[in-house]
Amino acid sequence: MASVKVPEQKVILCGEFGVGKSSLFRRYATNSFVTATDRQSTLGLDHYDKEYKVGGKEIRLQLWDTGGMERVASITSSYYKFAEAAILVFSLDNPASFHVLSQHLLDIVTYAENAKIFLCGNKADLEGQTPQVNESDMENFCEQCHNLISATYKTSCKTGQGVEEMFADIAHHLVQSNRSRLELQAMDTESFKIMPPDEATEPTCLC
């Protein structure tokens, strides 16, 4: 019996340098955290796959990280290409990283126009000490984006808070999106079916 191929969905991390995108990737892939002083600089695209089961449907998220190359223009097309989801990441203790998200949003809409977009405020473990960006700010940003943001999250790569929950929820959104897409395709196919001629309505010859 042939095995059923699990749908693979490319997910990309977008945002300013230093907001914790690589730390999110590491927490997702290995459930670990490396401090800034112990972290070694790595360059190059990297990805990691993880499977989820949502409502009886299996889905594989393939998370991509730039590996510190977000400022290299040559990676833009390959990084965004075929992305099904994009996570806008900013640091909750860095307002500047939040205020430039509109540019990253524009890049997503330009290079990955079909991707569902999610907003992630990282470093939630520091939020109590330096509440620089709050939920109201995030809600206002979503409103200004005209419903382009599918969901918002707060995470901490250091403690692991909210990370797995975020990706599980993104998997849920993508399964729902795929289901809706298939239903629309089925409706389109149904509407274009050639119906057999109705004998009762065949034109009669007046010769």
C-alpha positions in Angstrom: 0.0 0.0 0.0 1.4 3.4 -1.0 2.3 5.8 1.8 0.4 9.1 1.9 2.6 12.1 1.4 2.4 14.5 4.3 1.8 18.1 3.1 4.9 20.2 3.6 4.5 23.9 4.4 7.4 26.3 4.3 7.5 28.8 7.2 9.9 31.7 7.2 11.1 34.0 10.0 11.2 37.7 9.2 12.3 40.7 11.2 15.3 42.9 12.2 18.7 41.5 13.1 19.0 40.6 16.8 15.3 40.1 17.7 15.8 36.4 18.3 14.8 34.7 15.0 17.7 32.2 15.1 16.9 31.6 18.8 13.3 30.8 17.8 14.7 28.5 15.2 17.0 26.7 17.7 14.2 26.4 20.3 11.9 24.9 17.6 14.5 22.5 16.3 16.4 21.4 19.4 14.4 22.8 22.3 17.5 24.6 23.5 18.7 28.2 24.1 22.2 29.6 23.7 23.2 32.9 25.3 24.6 35.7 23.2 28.0 35.3 24.8 28.1 31.5 24.0 26.6 31.8 20.5 28.8 31.3 17.5 28.1 33.3 14.4 26.7 31.2 11.6 26.0 32.2 8.1 23.7 30.5 5.6 20.1 29.4 5.2 18.9 26.6 7.4 15.7 24.7 7.8 14.1 22.1 10.1 11.0 20.0 9.6 8.5 19.0 12.3 5.2 17.1 11.8 1.9 18.1 13.5 -1.5 16.4 13.5 -4.5 18.7 13.4 -8.0 17.4 13.4 -6.9 14.1 11.9 -4.8 15.8 9.2 -1.0 15.5 9.2 1.1 18.5 8.2 4.8 19.1 8.2 6.1 22.6 9.0 9.5 23.4 7.4 10.9 26.3 9.4 13.5 28.4 7.6 16.0 30.8 9.2 18.4 33.2 7.4 21.3 32.4 9.7 22.2 36.1 9.9 22.0 36.7 6.2 18.8 38.9 6.3 20.8 41.8 4.9 22.1 39.9 1.9 19.9 40.8 -1.0 20.8 37.7 -3.1 18.9 35.4 -0.7 15.6 37.3 -0.9 14.0 35.4 -3.7 15.0 31.9 -2.6 14.1 32.6 1.0 10.6 33.9 0.4 9.8 31.6 -2.6 7.0 29.1 -2.0 6.5 30.2 1.7 3.1 29.2 3.0 3.5 31.2 6.2 5.7 34.1 7.4 6.3 35.0 11.1 7.1 38.7 11.7 9.4 38.7 14.7 10.2 41.7 16.9 11.6 42.1 20.4 9.2 43.2 23.1 11.9 45.3 24.7 13.0 47.0 21.5 10.4 49.4 20.0 12.6 50.1 17.0 12.4 46.5 15.9 8.6 46.8 16.1 8.3 50.1 14.2 10.1 48.7 11.1 7.8 45.7 10.7 5.9 47.4 8.0 8.9 47.1 5.7 9.2 43.4 6.4 5.5 43.0 5.8 5.9 44.7 2.4 8.7 42.2 1.6 6.4 39.3 2.4 3.5 40.6 0.4 5.9 41.3 -2.5 7.9 38.1 -2.6 5.5 35.6 -0.9 2.1 36.9 -1.7 0.2 33.8 -0.8 1.8 33.4 2.6 -0.3 33.7 5.8 1.3 36.2 8.1 1.8 35.9 11.9 3.1 38.4 14.4 5.4 37.3 17.2 6.7 39.5 20.1 9.8 37.7 21.3 11.6 38.0 24.7 8.4 37.8 26.7 10.5 36.9 29.7 11.8 40.5 29.7 8.4 42.1 29.2 7.8 42.7 32.9 11.1 44.6 33.3 10.9 46.7 30.2 7.3 46.7 28.7 8.3 48.7 25.6 5.7 47.1 23.3 2.3 46.1 24.7 -0.7 44.3 23.4 -2.4 47.5 22.4 0.5 48.3 20.1 0.3 44.9 18.5 -3.5 45.2 18.0 -3.1 48.7 16.4 -0.5 47.3 14.1 -2.8 44.5 13.0 -5.6 47.0 12.3 -3.3 49.1 10.2 -2.4 46.0 8.2 -6.0 45.6 7.1 -6.4 42.0 8.4 -3.2 40.7 6.8 -2.1 39.3 10.2 -3.7 35.9 10.9 -2.7 35.7 14.6 -0.4 37.3 17.2 1.9 35.6 19.8 4.3 36.3 22.6 7.3 34.0 23.1 10.5 33.6 25.0 13.3 31.6 23.5 15.1 31.6 26.8 12.3 29.9 28.8 10.5 28.3 25.8 7.3 30.2 26.8 4.7 30.1 24.0 7.1 28.8 21.3 5.6 25.3 20.7 2.1 26.7 21.2 2.8 29.2 18.5 3.9 26.7 15.9 1.1 24.3 16.8 -1.4 27.1 16.2 0.3 28.1 12.9 0.0 24.4 11.8 -3.8 24.6 12.7 -4.2 27.8 10.6 -2.4 26.2 7.6 -4.5 23.0 7.8 -7.7 25.2 7.8 -6.3 27.3 5.0 -5.5 24.2 2.9 -9.0 22.7 3.6 -10.7 25.9 2.5 -8.5 26.1 -0.6 -9.4 22.5 -1.6 -13.1 23.2 -1.0 -13.0 26.2 -3.3 -11.1 24.2 -5.9 -13.8 21.5 -5.7 -16.5 24.1 -6.1 -14.8 25.5 -9.2 -14.4 22.1 -10.7 -18.1 21.3 -10.0 -19.2 24.6 -11.6 -17.3 23.8 -14.8 -18.6 20.2 -15.3 -20.2 19.7 -18.7 -23.7 18.6 -18.0 -25.4 16.1 -20.4 -28.0 17.7 -22.7 -31.6 17.6 -21.5 -33.6 15.9 -24.1 -36.7 17.7 -23.1 -35.1 21.0 -23.9 -33.5 20.0 -27.2 -34.5 22.4 -30.0 -37.1 21.1 -32.4 -36.8 21.3 -36.1 -39.5 23.5 -37.7 -38.7 22.3 -41.2 
